[in-house]
């Protein structure tokens, strides 16, 4: 799998629509996910357990501002919004992906939450 903007767009669509099966199929067995400020998840089984609650969870708004690709690394910056009982919740994200042999070996996620009134 060659890293391309089209591939990264597929990942973002999967995240926006809760298509965790696509994300799981793309993860290496030894994947490490570092959610800055929230902990590190090591190994595919732990990654699946961590991400499973996102299944079929769709964002009300999902925007990608830019995608940068350099060798085996891709960086995606954007925002997503969800409505809940507290109002509209916006998350700004900056996700760093490292690939090896077509699989994600490392995902570092910077996520900032901003709550707005209804």
Buried (B, 14 or more C-beta within 10 A) or exposed (E): EEBEBEBBEBBBEBBBBBBBEEBBEBBBEEBBBBBEEEEEBEBBEBBBEBBEEBEEEEBEEBEBEEBEBEEEEBBBBBBBBBEEEEEBBBBBBBBBBBBEEEBBBBBBBBBEEEEEEE
